[in-house]
Amino acid sequence: MEENNRIIEIGFSILSQSTGTEIPRNAIVAATIPDGTDEAVMLVGSSTTTRWKKGSEATVRKTVASFRAIPAPKSSMKIRAKSPQYSYM
């Protein structure tokens, strides 16, 4: 864990729609809960395993290491009610 971030490294495969083959991927997930909130914010960086080995791992790691999530400043704006959605047949 770095600062308030939880870092998770995962490997998985996706199924290619065009060829029907599995494509292995690697990913790093950074997750945090900003101070004063109870909701998690996540950043996911991934690449095919081939590109991962050719250098994208370093780029993803650098990007994930820079991840920060802080609450937005309080606003004095009022929330407008959403208008109902109508469906016409």
KOLTI-392342 format. One record per residue (C-alpha): y, z, x; residue in one letter. Coordinates in steps of 0.25 Angstrom, whole numbers, plus 5000, padded with zeros to 4 digits. Last residue first. Layout:
<pts>
+------+------+------+------+
|   py |   pz |   px | code |
+------+------+------+------+
|    Y |    Z |    X |    A |
...
+------+------+------+------+
</pts>
This chain:
<pts>
+------+------+------+------+
|   py |   pz |   px | code |
+------+------+------+------+
| 5020 | 4885 | 4822 |    M |
| 5032 | 4893 | 4828 |    Y |
| 5030 | 4905 | 4837 |    S |
| 5041 | 4915 | 4837 |    Y |
| 5043 | 4925 | 4849 |    Q |
| 5051 | 4937 | 4845 |    P |
| 5064 | 4939 | 4852 |    S |
| 5063 | 4948 | 4864 |    K |
| 5071 | 4961 | 4864 |    A |
| 5082 | 4961 | 4874 |    R |
| 5082 | 4972 | 4885 |    I |
| 5096 | 4978 | 4888 |    K |
| 5102 | 4976 | 4901 |    M |
| 5106 | 4988 | 4909 |    S |
| 5096 | 4985 | 4920 |    S |
| 5089 | 4994 | 4929 |    K |
| 5086 | 4988 | 4943 |    P |
| 5073 | 4982 | 4945 |    A |
| 5061 | 4990 | 4950 |    P |
| 5056 | 4988 | 4964 |    I |
| 5045 | 4979 | 4968 |    A |
| 5043 | 4976 | 4983 |    R |
| 5033 | 4965 | 4989 |    F |
| 5037 | 4962 | 5004 |    S |
| 5022 | 4965 | 5009 |    A |
| 5017 | 4956 | 4998 |    V |
| 5025 | 4944 | 5004 |    T |
| 5021 | 4947 | 5018 |    K |
| 5006 | 4948 | 5014 |    R |
| 5007 | 4935 | 5006 |    V |
| 5013 | 4928 | 5018 |    T |
| 5003 | 4934 | 5028 |    A |
| 4991 | 4930 | 5018 |    E |
| 4997 | 4916 | 5017 |    S |
| 4993 | 4913 | 5031 |    G |
| 4981 | 4904 | 5032 |    K |
| 4971 | 4915 | 5028 |    K |
| 4978 | 4916 | 5014 |    W |
| 4979 | 4901 | 5013 |    R |
| 4964 | 4900 | 5013 |    T |
| 4962 | 4913 | 5004 |    T |
| 4971 | 4907 | 4994 |    T |
| 4984 | 4915 | 4992 |    S |
| 4989 | 4927 | 4986 |    S |
| 5001 | 4936 | 4984 |    G |
| 5002 | 4945 | 4972 |    V |
| 5015 | 4954 | 4970 |    L |
| 5013 | 4966 | 4960 |    M |
| 5022 | 4975 | 4952 |    V |
| 5016 | 4987 | 4945 |    A |
| 5023 | 4993 | 4933 |    E |
| 5026 | 5008 | 4932 |    D |
| 5041 | 5008 | 4936 |    T |
| 5050 | 5017 | 4943 |    G |
| 5046 | 5013 | 4957 |    D |
| 5040 | 4999 | 4958 |    P |
| 5024 | 4999 | 4956 |    I |
| 5018 | 4990 | 4967 |    T |
| 5008 | 4979 | 4969 |    A |
| 5006 | 4970 | 4980 |    A |
| 4994 | 4960 | 4979 |    V |
| 4988 | 4952 | 4990 |    I |
| 4980 | 4940 | 4988 |    A |
| 4969 | 4932 | 4993 |    N |
| 4963 | 4920 | 4986 |    R |
| 4949 | 4913 | 4986 |    P |
| 4949 | 4900 | 4978 |    I |
| 4937 | 4898 | 4969 |    E |
| 4932 | 4884 | 4965 |    T |
| 4934 | 4878 | 4951 |    G |
| 4941 | 4865 | 4957 |    T |
| 4953 | 4864 | 4949 |    S |
| 4954 | 4877 | 4942 |    Q |
| 4952 | 4885 | 4955 |    S |
| 4946 | 4898 | 4953 |    L |
| 4953 | 4910 | 4960 |    I |
| 4947 | 4919 | 4970 |    S |
| 4951 | 4933 | 4975 |    F |
| 4955 | 4941 | 4987 |    G |
| 4964 | 4954 | 4985 |    I |
| 4974 | 4962 | 4994 |    E |
| 4981 | 4973 | 4986 |    I |
| 4994 | 4979 | 4991 |    I |
| 5000 | 4991 | 4983 |    R |
| 5015 | 4992 | 4985 |    N |
| 5023 | 5005 | 4985 |    N |
| 5025 | 5005 | 5000 |    E |
| 5014 | 4996 | 5005 |    E |
| 5000 | 5000 | 5000 |    M |
+------+------+------+------+
</pts>
